[in-house]
């Protein structure tokens, strides 16, 4: 609190560089990072390496993505 965010060079990475999509939702599921954009979905492993890129499959809204661990009783 009351402190500016520190951004370090090794603590970020680009997702879908130059695809022109807006990130709709980012979530973790079973040890993978899922990044849902308007027209693309990216799946990264724990080392931030791209495992899968689904072209043409995205999310129109952040609430259109279902989180089975959190949203299911």
PDB file of N, H, CA, C and O in Angstrom:
ATOM      1  N   UNK A   1       0.819  -1.199   0.000  1.00  0.00           N
ATOM      2  CA  UNK A   1       0.000   0.000   0.000  1.00  0.00           C
ATOM      3  C   UNK A   1       0.861   1.261   0.000  1.00  0.00           C
ATOM      4  O   UNK A   1       1.937   1.293   0.596  1.00  0.00           O
ATOM      5  N   UNK A   2       0.380   2.274  -0.663  1.00  0.00           N
ATOM      6  H   UNK A   2      -0.495   2.248  -1.147  1.00  0.00           H
ATOM      7  CA  UNK A   2       1.026   3.585  -0.749  1.00  0.00           C
ATOM      8  C   UNK A   2       2.400   3.519  -1.406  1.00  0.00           C
ATOM      9  O   UNK A   2       3.267   4.349  -1.132  1.00  0.00           O
ATOM     10  N   UNK A   3       2.596   2.521  -2.279  1.00  0.00           N
ATOM     11  H   UNK A   3       1.892   1.847  -2.501  1.00  0.00           H
ATOM     12  CA  UNK A   3       3.878   2.364  -2.956  1.00  0.00           C
ATOM     13  C   UNK A   3       3.599   2.055  -4.429  1.00  0.00           C
ATOM     14  O   UNK A   3       2.682   1.295  -4.742  1.00  0.00           O
ATOM     15  N   UNK A   4       4.379   2.636  -5.322  1.00  0.00           N
ATOM     16  H   UNK A   4       5.123   3.253  -5.068  1.00  0.00           H
ATOM     17  CA  UNK A   4       4.231   2.350  -6.741  1.00  0.00           C
ATOM     18  C   UNK A   4       4.636   0.912  -7.035  1.00  0.00           C
ATOM     19  O   UNK A   4       5.469   0.338  -6.333  1.00  0.00           O
ATOM     20  N   UNK A   5       4.046   0.335  -8.071  1.00  0.00           N
ATOM     21  H   UNK A   5       3.369   0.801  -8.641  1.00  0.00           H
ATOM     22  CA  UNK A   5       4.382  -1.033  -8.463  1.00  0.00           C
ATOM     23  C   UNK A   5       5.806  -1.090  -9.005  1.00  0.00           C
ATOM     24  O   UNK A   5       6.246  -0.194  -9.725  1.00  0.00           O
ATOM     25  N   UNK A   6       6.512  -2.147  -8.650  1.00  0.00           N
ATOM     26  H   UNK A   6       6.154  -2.875  -8.064  1.00  0.00           H
ATOM     27  CA  UNK A   6       7.847  -2.390  -9.180  1.00  0.00           C
ATOM     28  C   UNK A   6       7.723  -3.364 -10.345  1.00  0.00           C
ATOM     29  O   UNK A   6       7.161  -4.448 -10.195  1.00  0.00           O
ATOM     30  N   UNK A   7       8.247  -2.979 -11.501  1.00  0.00           N
ATOM     31  H   UNK A   7       8.704  -2.098 -11.623  1.00  0.00           H
ATOM     32  CA  UNK A   7       8.217  -3.841 -12.679  1.00  0.00           C
ATOM     33  C   UNK A   7       9.651  -4.195 -13.022  1.00  0.00           C
ATOM     34  O   UNK A   7      10.449  -3.328 -13.380  1.00  0.00           O
ATOM     35  N   UNK A   8       9.968  -5.468 -12.911  1.00  0.00           N
ATOM     36  H   UNK A   8       9.319  -6.171 -12.620  1.00  0.00           H
ATOM     37  CA  UNK A   8      11.318  -5.947 -13.183  1.00  0.00           C
ATOM     38  C   UNK A   8      11.376  -6.575 -14.577  1.00  0.00           C
ATOM     39  O   UNK A   8      10.380  -7.107 -15.066  1.00  0.00           O
ATOM     40  N   UNK A   9      12.525  -6.508 -15.195  1.00  0.00           N
ATOM     41  H   UNK A   9      13.333  -6.076 -14.797  1.00  0.00           H
ATOM     42  CA  UNK A   9      12.689  -6.977 -16.574  1.00  0.00           C
ATOM     43  C   UNK A   9      12.386  -8.470 -16.729  1.00  0.00           C
ATOM     44  O   UNK A   9      11.865  -8.868 -17.771  1.00  0.00           O
ATOM     45  N   UNK A  10      12.682  -9.290 -15.761  1.00  0.00           N
ATOM     46  H   UNK A  10      13.106  -8.967 -14.914  1.00  0.00           H
ATOM     47  CA  UNK A  10      12.479 -10.726 -15.890  1.00  0.00           C
ATOM     48  C   UNK A  10      11.138 -11.230 -15.400  1.00  0.00           C
ATOM     49  O   UNK A  10      10.922 -12.441 -15.347  1.00  0.00           O
ATOM     50  N   UNK A  11      10.239 -10.341 -15.042  1.00  0.00           N
ATOM     51  H   UNK A  11      10.415  -9.357 -15.085  1.00  0.00           H
ATOM     52  CA  UNK A  11       8.980 -10.786 -14.434  1.00  0.00           C
ATOM     53  C   UNK A  11       7.752 -10.562 -15.318  1.00  0.00           C
ATOM     54  O   UNK A  11       6.632 -10.525 -14.807  1.00  0.00           O
ATOM     55  N   UNK A  12       7.930 -10.417 -16.586  1.00  0.00           N
ATOM     56  H   UNK A  12       8.840 -10.446 -17.002  1.00  0.00           H
ATOM     57  CA  UNK A  12       6.803 -10.288 -17.489  1.00  0.00           C
ATOM     58  C   UNK A  12       7.149 -10.937 -18.822  1.00  0.00           C
ATOM     59  O   UNK A  12       8.321 -11.172 -19.117  1.00  0.00           O
ATOM     60  N   UNK A  13       6.141 -11.225 -19.618  1.00  0.00           N
ATOM     61  H   UNK A  13       5.189 -11.035 -19.378  1.00  0.00           H
ATOM     62  CA  UNK A  13       6.368 -11.753 -20.953  1.00  0.00           C
ATOM     63  C   UNK A  13       5.203 -11.343 -21.848  1.00  0.00           C
ATOM     64  O   UNK A  13       4.106 -11.058 -21.367  1.00  0.00           O
ATOM     65  N   UNK A  14       5.454 -11.319 -23.144  1.00  0.00           N
ATOM     66  H   UNK A  14       6.345 -11.551 -23.535  1.00  0.00           H
ATOM     67  CA  UNK A  14       4.432 -10.927 -24.109  1.00  0.00           C
ATOM     68  C   UNK A  14       3.564 -12.119 -24.469  1.00  0.00           C
ATOM     69  O   UNK A  14       4.051 -13.242 -24.603  1.00  0.00           O
ATOM     70  N   UNK A  15       2.293 -11.868 -24.622  1.00  0.00           N
ATOM     71  H   UNK A  15       1.897 -10.956 -24.513  1.00  0.00           H
ATOM     72  CA  UNK A  15       1.337 -12.906 -25.017  1.00  0.00           C
ATOM     73  C   UNK A  15       0.740 -12.504 -26.353  1.00  0.00           C
ATOM     74  O   UNK A  15       0.125 -11.444 -26.474  1.00  0.00           O
ATOM     75  N   UNK A  16       0.922 -13.349 -27.351  1.00  0.00           N
ATOM     76  H   UNK A  16       1.422 -14.210 -27.253  1.00  0.00           H
ATOM     77  CA  UNK A  16       0.336 -13.070 -28.654  1.00  0.00           C
ATOM     78  C   UNK A  16       0.768 -11.761 -29.245  1.00  0.00           C
ATOM     79  O   UNK A  16      -0.060 -10.929 -29.617  1.00  0.00           O
ATOM     80  N   UNK A  17       2.038 -11.578 -29.330  1.00  0.00           N
ATOM     81  H   UNK A  17       2.711 -12.253 -29.027  1.00  0.00           H
ATOM     82  CA  UNK A  17       2.587 -10.319 -29.824  1.00  0.00           C
ATOM     83  C   UNK A  17       2.064 -10.017 -31.227  1.00  0.00           C
ATOM     84  O   UNK A  17       2.094 -10.879 -32.105  1.00  0.00           O
ATOM     85  N   UNK A  18       1.594  -8.812 -31.429  1.00  0.00           N
ATOM     86  H   UNK A  18       1.570  -8.111 -30.716  1.00  0.00           H
ATOM     87  CA  UNK A  18       1.126  -8.291 -32.726  1.00  0.00           C
ATOM     88  C   UNK A  18      -0.114  -8.997 -33.264  1.00  0.00           C
ATOM     89  O   UNK A  18      -0.328  -8.994 -34.476  1.00  0.00           O
ATOM     90  N   UNK A  19      -0.938  -9.602 -32.410  1.00  0.00           N
ATOM     91  H   UNK A  19      -0.765  -9.604 -31.425  1.00  0.00           H
ATOM     92  CA  UNK A  19      -2.170 -10.206 -32.921  1.00  0.00           C
ATOM     93  C   UNK A  19      -3.338  -9.221 -32.897  1.00  0.00           C
ATOM     94  O   UNK A  19      -4.366  -9.480 -33.524  1.00  0.00           O
ATOM     95  N   UNK A  20      -3.205  -8.105 -32.194  1.00  0.00           N
ATOM     96  H   UNK A  20      -2.370  -7.895 -31.685  1.00  0.00           H
ATOM     97  CA  UNK A  20      -4.220  -7.075 -32.180  1.00  0.00           C
ATOM     98  C   UNK A  20      -5.412  -7.360 -31.302  1.00  0.00           C
ATOM     99  O   UNK A  20      -6.372  -6.590 -31.301  1.00  0.00           O
ATOM    100  N   UNK A  21      -5.377  -8.453 -30.550  1.00  0.00           N
ATOM    101  H   UNK A  21      -4.597  -9.079 -30.551  1.00  0.00           H
ATOM    102  CA  UNK A  21      -6.499  -8.821 -29.691  1.00  0.00           C
ATOM    103  C   UNK A  21      -6.372  -8.217 -28.305  1.00  0.00           C
ATOM    104  O   UNK A  21      -5.274  -7.957 -27.813  1.00  0.00           O
ATOM    105  N   UNK A  22      -7.515  -8.003 -27.695  1.00  0.00           N
ATOM    106  H   UNK A  22      -8.408  -8.214 -28.094  1.00  0.00           H
ATOM    107  CA  UNK A  22      -7.581  -7.528 -26.318  1.00  0.00           C
ATOM    108  C   UNK A  22      -7.690  -8.731 -25.391  1.00  0.00           C
ATOM    109  O   UNK A  22      -8.459  -9.653 -25.664  1.00  0.00           O
ATOM    110  N   UNK A  23      -6.932  -8.732 -24.301  1.00  0.00           N
ATOM    111  H   UNK A  23      -6.307  -7.983 -24.080  1.00  0.00           H
ATOM    112  CA  UNK A  23      -7.025  -9.817 -23.324  1.00  0.00           C
ATOM    113  C   UNK A  23      -8.345  -9.690 -22.585  1.00  0.00           C
ATOM    114  O   UNK A  23      -8.640  -8.653 -21.991  1.00  0.00           O
ATOM    115  N   UNK A  24      -9.141 -10.756 -22.627  1.00  0.00           N
ATOM    116  H   UNK A  24      -8.902 -11.599 -23.109  1.00  0.00           H
ATOM    117  CA  UNK A  24     -10.437 -10.768 -21.949  1.00  0.00           C
ATOM    118  C   UNK A  24     -10.342 -11.389 -20.564  1.00  0.00           C
ATOM    119  O   UNK A  24     -10.962 -10.899 -19.620  1.00  0.00           O
ATOM    120  N   UNK A  25      -9.568 -12.471 -20.435  1.00  0.00           N
ATOM    121  H   UNK A  25      -9.065 -12.869 -21.202  1.00  0.00           H
ATOM    122  CA  UNK A  25      -9.433 -13.120 -19.131  1.00  0.00           C
ATOM    123  C   UNK A  25      -8.133 -13.912 -19.082  1.00  0.00           C
ATOM    124  O   UNK A  25      -7.714 -14.511 -20.073  1.00  0.00           O
ATOM    125  N   UNK A  26      -7.501 -13.903 -17.906  1.00  0.00           N
ATOM    126  H   UNK A  26      -7.841 -13.416 -17.101  1.00  0.00           H
ATOM    127  CA  UNK A  26      -6.316 -14.718 -17.633  1.00  0.00           C
ATOM    128  C   UNK A  26      -6.650 -15.581 -16.429  1.00  0.00           C
ATOM    129  O   UNK A  26      -7.119 -15.083 -15.406  1.00  0.00           O
ATOM    130  N   UNK A  27      -6.402 -16.894 -16.560  1.00  0.00           N
ATOM    131  H   UNK A  27      -6.021 -17.298 -17.392  1.00  0.00           H
ATOM    132  CA  UNK A  27      -6.689 -17.781 -15.443  1.00  0.00           C
ATOM    133  C   UNK A  27      -5.710 -18.943 -15.421  1.00  0.00           C
ATOM    134  O   UNK A  27      -5.119 -19.299 -16.440  1.00  0.00           O
ATOM    135  N   UNK A  28      -5.549 -19.521 -14.247  1.00  0.00           N
ATOM    136  H   UNK A  28      -6.029 -19.232 -13.419  1.00  0.00           H
ATOM    137  CA  UNK A  28      -4.697 -20.695 -14.059  1.00  0.00           C
ATOM    138  C   UNK A  28      -5.598 -21.906 -13.897  1.00  0.00           C
ATOM    139  O   UNK A  28      -6.593 -21.865 -13.174  1.00  0.00           O
ATOM    140  N   UNK A  29      -5.236 -22.990 -14.582  1.00  0.00           N
ATOM    141  H   UNK A  29      -4.428 -23.024 -15.170  1.00  0.00           H
ATOM    142  CA  UNK A  29      -5.988 -24.233 -14.460  1.00  0.00           C
ATOM    143  C   UNK A  29      -5.030 -25.396 -14.647  1.00  0.00           C
ATOM    144  O   UNK A  29      -4.369 -25.512 -15.679  1.00  0.00           O
ATOM    145  N   UNK A  30      -4.961 -26.256 -13.637  1.00  0.00           N
ATOM    146  H   UNK A  30      -5.497 -26.162 -12.799  1.00  0.00           H
ATOM    147  CA  UNK A  30      -4.106 -27.451 -13.649  1.00  0.00           C
ATOM    148  C   UNK A  30      -2.659 -27.145 -14.022  1.00  0.00           C
ATOM    149  O   UNK A  30      -2.058 -27.841 -14.841  1.00  0.00           O
ATOM    150  N   UNK A  31      -2.114 -26.108 -13.418  1.00  0.00           N
ATOM    151  H   UNK A  31      -2.602 -25.543 -12.753  1.00  0.00           H
ATOM    152  CA  UNK A  31      -0.705 -25.781 -13.614  1.00  0.00           C
ATOM    153  C   UNK A  31      -0.390 -25.078 -14.921  1.00  0.00           C
ATOM    154  O   UNK A  31       0.780 -24.941 -15.278  1.00  0.00           O
ATOM    155  N   UNK A  32      -1.397 -24.634 -15.635  1.00  0.00           N
ATOM    156  H   UNK A  32      -2.347 -24.746 -15.345  1.00  0.00           H
ATOM    157  CA  UNK A  32      -1.194 -23.945 -16.890  1.00  0.00           C
ATOM    158  C   UNK A  32      -1.839 -22.558 -16.813  1.00  0.00           C
ATOM    159  O   UNK A  32      -2.818 -22.357 -16.094  1.00  0.00           O
ATOM    160  N   UNK A  33      -1.287 -21.625 -17.549  1.00  0.00           N
ATOM    161  H   UNK A  33      -0.492 -21.788 -18.133  1.00  0.00           H
ATOM    162  CA  UNK A  33      -1.824 -20.277 -17.627  1.00  0.00           C
ATOM    163  C   UNK A  33      -2.589 -20.150 -18.940  1.00  0.00           C
ATOM    164  O   UNK A  33      -2.016 -20.315 -20.017  1.00  0.00           O
ATOM    165  N   UNK A  34      -3.877 -19.857 -18.847  1.00  0.00           N
ATOM    166  H   UNK A  34      -4.343 -19.723 -17.972  1.00  0.00           H
ATOM    167  CA  UNK A  34      -4.720 -19.679 -20.019  1.00  0.00           C
ATOM    168  C   UNK A  34      -4.971 -18.189 -20.211  1.00  0.00           C
ATOM    169  O   UNK A  34      -5.412 -17.495 -19.295  1.00  0.00           O
ATOM    170  N   UNK A  35      -4.684 -17.711 -21.417  1.00  0.00           N
ATOM    171  H   UNK A  35      -4.327 -18.274 -22.162  1.00  0.00           H
ATOM    172  CA  UNK A  35      -4.908 -16.305 -21.763  1.00  0.00           C
ATOM    173  C   UNK A  35      -5.943 -16.274 -22.877  1.00  0.00           C
ATOM    174  O   UNK A  35      -5.683 -16.699 -24.003  1.00  0.00           O
ATOM    175  N   UNK A  36      -7.121 -15.764 -22.542  1.00  0.00           N
ATOM    176  H   UNK A  36      -7.333 -15.418 -21.628  1.00  0.00           H
ATOM    177  CA  UNK A  36      -8.214 -15.680 -23.501  1.00  0.00           C
ATOM    178  C   UNK A  36      -8.258 -14.279 -24.073  1.00  0.00           C
ATOM    179  O   UNK A  36      -8.396 -13.297 -23.345  1.00  0.00           O
ATOM    180  N   UNK A  37      -8.140 -14.202 -25.393  1.00  0.00           N
ATOM    181  H   UNK A  37      -8.028 -15.000 -25.985  1.00  0.00           H
ATOM    182  CA  UNK A  37      -8.272 -12.945 -26.099  1.00  0.00           C
ATOM    183  C   UNK A  37      -9.519 -13.011 -26.961  1.00  0.00           C
ATOM    184  O   UNK A  37     -10.223 -14.021 -26.953  1.00  0.00           O
ATOM    185  N   UNK A  38      -9.798 -11.961 -27.696  1.00  0.00           N
ATOM    186  H   UNK A  38      -9.226 -11.141 -27.703  1.00  0.00           H
ATOM    187  CA  UNK A  38     -11.008 -11.898 -28.496  1.00  0.00           C
ATOM    188  C   UNK A  38     -11.070 -13.007 -29.545  1.00  0.00           C
ATOM    189  O   UNK A  38     -12.102 -13.663 -29.687  1.00  0.00           O
ATOM    190  N   UNK A  39      -9.987 -13.222 -30.273  1.00  0.00           N
ATOM    191  H   UNK A  39      -9.148 -12.689 -30.157  1.00  0.00           H
ATOM    192  CA  UNK A  39      -9.970 -14.208 -31.350  1.00  0.00           C
ATOM    193  C   UNK A  39      -8.916 -15.286 -31.190  1.00  0.00           C
ATOM    194  O   UNK A  39      -8.727 -16.092 -32.100  1.00  0.00           O
ATOM    195  N   UNK A  40      -8.228 -15.325 -30.068  1.00  0.00           N
ATOM    196  H   UNK A  40      -8.382 -14.669 -29.328  1.00  0.00           H
ATOM    197  CA  UNK A  40      -7.165 -16.300 -29.843  1.00  0.00           C
ATOM    198  C   UNK A  40      -7.149 -16.744 -28.388  1.00  0.00           C
ATOM    199  O   UNK A  40      -7.557 -15.999 -27.497  1.00  0.00           O
ATOM    200  N   UNK A  41      -6.672 -17.966 -28.156  1.00  0.00           N
ATOM    201  H   UNK A  41      -6.340 -18.571 -28.880  1.00  0.00           H
ATOM    202  CA  UNK A  41      -6.455 -18.476 -26.807  1.00  0.00           C
ATOM    203  C   UNK A  41      -5.046 -19.042 -26.749  1.00  0.00           C
ATOM    204  O   UNK A  41      -4.636 -19.799 -27.629  1.00  0.00           O
ATOM    205  N   UNK A  42      -4.302 -18.672 -25.703  1.00  0.00           N
ATOM    206  H   UNK A  42      -4.635 -18.058 -24.987  1.00  0.00           H
ATOM    207  CA  UNK A  42      -2.929 -19.113 -25.519  1.00  0.00           C
ATOM    208  C   UNK A  42      -2.830 -19.914 -24.227  1.00  0.00           C
ATOM    209  O   UNK A  42      -3.441 -19.562 -23.218  1.00  0.00           O
ATOM    210  N   UNK A  43      -2.052 -20.996 -24.267  1.00  0.00           N
ATOM    211  H   UNK A  43      -1.555 -21.283 -25.086  1.00  0.00           H
ATOM    212  CA  UNK A  43      -1.836 -21.830 -23.088  1.00  0.00           C
ATOM    213  C   UNK A  43      -0.334 -21.876 -22.831  1.00  0.00           C
ATOM    214  O   UNK A  43       0.442 -22.274 -23.700  1.00  0.00           O
ATOM    215  N   UNK A  44       0.069 -21.464 -21.623  1.00  0.00           N
ATOM    216  H   UNK A  44      -0.561 -21.141 -20.917  1.00  0.00           H
ATOM    217  CA  UNK A  44       1.477 -21.434 -21.241  1.00  0.00           C
ATOM    218  C   UNK A  44       1.714 -22.381 -20.069  1.00  0.00           C
ATOM    219  O   UNK A  44       0.833 -22.587 -19.234  1.00  0.00           O
ATOM    220  N   UNK A  45       2.922 -22.957 -20.017  1.00  0.00           N
ATOM    221  H   UNK A  45       3.638 -22.790 -20.695  1.00  0.00           H
ATOM    222  CA  UNK A  45       3.278 -23.803 -18.875  1.00  0.00           C
ATOM    223  C   UNK A  45       3.915 -22.948 -17.780  1.00  0.00           C
ATOM    224  O   UNK A  45       3.979 -21.725 -17.898  1.00  0.00           O
ATOM    225  N   UNK A  46       4.383 -23.597 -16.717  1.00  0.00           N
ATOM    226  H   UNK A  46       4.331 -24.591 -16.621  1.00  0.00           H
ATOM    227  CA  UNK A  46       4.926 -22.853 -15.573  1.00  0.00           C
ATOM    228  C   UNK A  46       6.211 -22.105 -15.897  1.00  0.00           C
ATOM    229  O   UNK A  46       6.595 -21.198 -15.159  1.00  0.00           O
ATOM    230  N   UNK A  47       6.878 -22.463 -16.977  1.00  0.00           N
ATOM    231  H   UNK A  47       6.566 -23.199 -17.577  1.00  0.00           H
ATOM    232  CA  UNK A  47       8.104 -21.766 -17.388  1.00  0.00           C
ATOM    233  C   UNK A  47       7.826 -20.635 -18.372  1.00  0.00           C
ATOM    234  O   UNK A  47       8.744 -20.072 -18.968  1.00  0.00           O
ATOM    235  N   UNK A  48       6.533 -20.312 -18.531  1.00  0.00           N
ATOM    236  H   UNK A  48       5.787 -20.770 -18.047  1.00  0.00           H
ATOM    237  CA  UNK A  48       6.078 -19.273 -19.454  1.00  0.00           C
ATOM    238  C   UNK A  48       6.420 -19.608 -20.898  1.00  0.00           C
ATOM    239  O   UNK A  48       6.675 -18.710 -21.701  1.00  0.00           O
ATOM    240  N   UNK A  49       6.427 -20.883 -21.232  1.00  0.00           N
ATOM    241  H   UNK A  49       6.219 -21.613 -20.580  1.00  0.00           H
ATOM    242  CA  UNK A  49       6.640 -21.327 -22.605  1.00  0.00           C
ATOM    243  C   UNK A  49       5.287 -21.647 -23.224  1.00  0.00           C
ATOM    244  O   UNK A  49       4.440 -22.272 -22.586  1.00  0.00           O
ATOM    245  N   UNK A  50       5.086 -21.224 -24.451  1.00  0.00           N
ATOM    246  H   UNK A  50       5.774 -20.716 -24.969  1.00  0.00           H
ATOM    247  CA  UNK A  50       3.825 -21.449 -25.134  1.00  0.00           C
ATOM    248  C   UNK A  50       3.647 -22.932 -25.424  1.00  0.00           C
ATOM    249  O   UNK A  50       4.491 -23.545 -26.078  1.00  0.00           O
ATOM    250  N   UNK A  51       2.549 -23.511 -24.940  1.00  0.00           N
ATOM    251  H   UNK A  51       1.863 -23.013 -24.409  1.00  0.00           H
ATOM    252  CA  UNK A  51       2.236 -24.910 -25.216  1.00  0.00           C
ATOM    253  C   UNK A  51       1.248 -25.045 -26.371  1.00  0.00           C
ATOM    254  O   UNK A  51       1.412 -25.900 -27.241  1.00  0.00           O
ATOM    255  N   UNK A  52       0.235 -24.203 -26.373  1.00  0.00           N
ATOM    256  H   UNK A  52       0.102 -23.508 -25.667  1.00  0.00           H
ATOM    257  CA  UNK A  52      -0.775 -24.255 -27.422  1.00  0.00           C
ATOM    258  C   UNK A  52      -1.253 -22.858 -27.772  1.00  0.00           C
ATOM    259  O   UNK A  52      -1.301 -21.962 -26.930  1.00  0.00           O
ATOM    260  N   UNK A  53      -1.603 -22.702 -29.038  1.00  0.00           N
ATOM    261  H   UNK A  53      -1.564 -23.430 -29.722  1.00  0.00           H
ATOM    262  CA  UNK A  53      -2.193 -21.459 -29.515  1.00  0.00           C
ATOM    263  C   UNK A  53      -3.408 -21.849 -30.353  1.00  0.00           C
ATOM    264  O   UNK A  53      -3.265 -22.459 -31.413  1.00  0.00           O
ATOM    265  N   UNK A  54      -4.589 -21.503 -29.883  1.00  0.00           N
ATOM    266  H   UNK A  54      -4.705 -21.008 -29.022  1.00  0.00           H
ATOM    267  CA  UNK A  54      -5.823 -21.803 -30.588  1.00  0.00           C
ATOM    268  C   UNK A  54      -6.249 -20.568 -31.373  1.00  0.00           C
ATOM    269  O   UNK A  54      -6.694 -19.579 -30.792  1.00  0.00           O
ATOM    270  N   UNK A  55      -6.115 -20.629 -32.672  1.00  0.00           N
ATOM    271  H   UNK A  55      -5.754 -21.433 -33.144  1.00  0.00           H
ATOM    272  CA  UNK A  55      -6.458 -19.508 -33.546  1.00  0.00           C
ATOM    273  C   UNK A  55      -7.956 -19.567 -33.847  1.00  0.00           C
ATOM    274  O   UNK A  55      -8.485 -20.624 -34.191  1.00  0.00           O
ATOM    275  N   UNK A  56      -8.628 -18.439 -33.716  1.00  0.00           N
ATOM    276  H   UNK A  56      -8.198 -17.580 -33.436  1.00  0.00           H
ATOM    277  CA  UNK A  56     -10.049 -18.364 -34.003  1.00  0.00           C
ATOM    278  C   UNK A  56     -10.937 -18.786 -32.842  1.00  0.00           C
ATOM    279  O   UNK A  56     -12.162 -18.745 -32.957  1.00  0.00           O
ATOM    280  N   UNK A  57     -10.342 -19.190 -31.734  1.00  0.00           N
ATOM    281  H   UNK A  57      -9.347 -19.223 -31.641  1.00  0.00           H
ATOM    282  CA  UNK A  57     -11.104 -19.578 -30.547  1.00  0.00           C
ATOM    283  C   UNK A  57     -10.733 -18.613 -29.436  1.00  0.00           C
ATOM    284  O   UNK A  57      -9.603 -18.618 -28.949  1.00  0.00           O
ATOM    285  N   UNK A  58     -11.679 -17.792 -29.043  1.00  0.00           N
ATOM    286  H   UNK A  58     -12.597 -17.788 -29.439  1.00  0.00           H
ATOM    287  CA  UNK A  58     -11.416 -16.796 -28.019  1.00  0.00           C
ATOM    288  C   UNK A  58     -12.627 -16.583 -27.143  1.00  0.00           C
ATOM    289  O   UNK A  58     -13.498 -17.448 -27.055  1.00  0.00           O
ATOM    290  N   UNK A  59     -12.686 -15.449 -26.504  1.00  0.00           N
ATOM    291  H   UNK A  59     -11.978 -14.746 -26.576  1.00  0.00           H
ATOM    292  CA  UNK A  59     -13.796 -15.123 -25.607  1.00  0.00           C
ATOM    293  C   UNK A  59     -14.253 -13.693 -25.895  1.00  0.00           C
ATOM    294  O   UNK A  59     -13.446 -12.768 -25.982  1.00  0.00           O
ATOM    295  N   UNK A  60     -15.556 -13.543 -26.039  1.00  0.00           N
ATOM    296  H   UNK A  60     -16.212 -14.295 -25.969  1.00  0.00           H
ATOM    297  CA  UNK A  60     -16.106 -12.214 -26.300  1.00  0.00           C
ATOM    298  C   UNK A  60     -16.176 -11.370 -25.030  1.00  0.00           C
ATOM    299  O   UNK A  60     -16.142 -10.141 -25.093  1.00  0.00           O
ATOM    300  N   UNK A  61     -16.275 -12.040 -23.872  1.00  0.00           N
ATOM    301  H   UNK A  61     -16.302 -13.038 -23.821  1.00  0.00           H
ATOM    302  CA  UNK A  61     -16.414 -11.337 -22.610  1.00  0.00           C
ATOM    303  C   UNK A  61     -15.768 -12.175 -21.519  1.00  0.00           C
ATOM    304  O   UNK A  61     -15.701 -13.398 -21.646  1.00  0.00           O
ATOM    305  N   UNK A  62     -15.292 -11.545 -20.449  1.00  0.00           N
ATOM    306  H   UNK A  62     -15.347 -10.552 -20.347  1.00  0.00           H
ATOM    307  CA  UNK A  62     -14.613 -12.282 -19.383  1.00  0.00           C
ATOM    308  C   UNK A  62     -15.543 -13.265 -18.678  1.00  0.00           C
ATOM    309  O   UNK A  62     -15.073 -14.266 -18.136  1.00  0.00           O
ATOM    310  N   UNK A  63     -16.840 -13.006 -18.672  1.00  0.00           N
ATOM    311  H   UNK A  63     -17.221 -12.193 -19.112  1.00  0.00           H
ATOM    312  CA  UNK A  63     -17.778 -13.914 -18.022  1.00  0.00           C
ATOM    313  C   UNK A  63     -18.168 -15.093 -18.901  1.00  0.00           C
ATOM    314  O   UNK A  63     -18.904 -15.976 -18.461  1.00  0.00           O
ATOM    315  N   UNK A  64     -17.686 -15.117 -20.133  1.00  0.00           N
ATOM    316  H   UNK A  64     -17.088 -14.400 -20.490  1.00  0.00           H
ATOM    317  CA  UNK A  64     -17.970 -16.252 -20.999  1.00  0.00           C
ATOM    318  C   UNK A  64     -16.989 -17.396 -20.793  1.00  0.00           C
ATOM    319  O   UNK A  64     -17.109 -18.438 -21.438  1.00  0.00           O
ATOM    320  N   UNK A  65     -16.021 -17.212 -19.902  1.00  0.00           N
ATOM    321  H   UNK A  65     -15.925 -16.366 -19.378  1.00  0.00           H
ATOM    322  CA  UNK A  65     -15.040 -18.253 -19.579  1.00  0.00           C
ATOM    323  C   UNK A  65     -15.426 -18.878 -18.235  1.00  0.00           C
ATOM    324  O   UNK A  65     -15.613 -18.174 -17.243  1.00  0.00           O
ATOM    325  N   UNK A  66     -15.539 -20.189 -18.218  1.00  0.00           N
ATOM    326  H   UNK A  66     -15.387 -20.761 -19.024  1.00  0.00           H
ATOM    327  CA  UNK A  66     -15.955 -20.927 -17.029  1.00  0.00           C
ATOM    328  C   UNK A  66     -14.730 -21.450 -16.301  1.00  0.00           C
ATOM    329  O   UNK A  66     -13.865 -22.068 -16.922  1.00  0.00           O
ATOM    330  N   UNK A  67     -14.638 -21.217 -15.013  1.00  0.00           N
ATOM    331  H   UNK A  67     -15.340 -20.714 -14.509  1.00  0.00           H
ATOM    332  CA  UNK A  67     -13.551 -21.732 -14.174  1.00  0.00           C
ATOM    333  C   UNK A  67     -14.105 -22.898 -13.365  1.00  0.00           C
ATOM    334  O   UNK A  67     -14.833 -22.673 -12.398  1.00  0.00           O
ATOM    335  N   UNK A  68     -13.779 -24.154 -13.733  1.00  0.00           N
ATOM    336  H   UNK A  68     -13.188 -24.337 -14.519  1.00  0.00           H
ATOM    337  CA  UNK A  68     -14.378 -25.310 -13.064  1.00  0.00           C
ATOM    338  C   UNK A  68     -13.999 -25.428 -11.582  1.00  0.00           C
ATOM    339  O   UNK A  68     -14.782 -25.964 -10.798  1.00  0.00           O
ATOM    340  N   UNK A  69     -12.856 -24.956 -11.195  1.00  0.00           N
ATOM    341  H   UNK A  69     -12.220 -24.520 -11.832  1.00  0.00           H
ATOM    342  CA  UNK A  69     -12.458 -25.054  -9.784  1.00  0.00           C
ATOM    343  C   UNK A  69     -13.198 -24.066  -8.899  1.00  0.00           C
ATOM    344  O   UNK A  69     -13.503 -24.367  -7.745  1.00  0.00           O
ATOM    345  N   UNK A  70     -13.482 -22.912  -9.423  1.00  0.00           N
ATOM    346  H   UNK A  70     -13.234 -22.667 -10.361  1.00  0.00           H
ATOM    347  CA  UNK A  70     -14.104 -21.857  -8.634  1.00  0.00           C
ATOM    348  C   UNK A  70     -15.613 -21.779  -8.821  1.00  0.00           C
ATOM    349  O   UNK A  70     -16.340 -21.505  -7.867  1.00  0.00           O
ATOM    350  N   UNK A  71     -16.091 -22.018 -10.039  1.00  0.00           N
ATOM    351  H   UNK A  71     -15.500 -22.242 -10.814  1.00  0.00           H
ATOM    352  CA  UNK A  71     -17.495 -21.813 -10.340  1.00  0.00           C
ATOM    353  C   UNK A  71     -18.371 -23.049 -10.101  1.00  0.00           C
ATOM    354  O   UNK A  71     -19.593 -22.966 -10.216  1.00  0.00           O
ATOM    355  N   UNK A  72     -17.774 -24.166  -9.777  1.00  0.00           N
ATOM    356  H   UNK A  72     -16.781 -24.233  -9.684  1.00  0.00           H
ATOM    357  CA  UNK A  72     -18.549 -25.400  -9.579  1.00  0.00           C
ATOM    358  C   UNK A  72     -18.553 -25.764  -8.093  1.00  0.00           C
ATOM    359  O   UNK A  72     -17.503 -25.743  -7.452  1.00  0.00           O
ATOM    360  N   UNK A  73     -19.718 -26.097  -7.541  1.00  0.00           N
ATOM    361  H   UNK A  73     -20.572 -26.114  -8.061  1.00  0.00           H
ATOM    362  CA  UNK A  73     -19.783 -26.403  -6.099  1.00  0.00           C
ATOM    363  C   UNK A  73     -19.055 -27.661  -5.722  1.00  0.00           C
ATOM    364  O   UNK A  73     -19.030 -28.033  -4.549  1.00  0.00           O
TER     365      UNK A  73
END
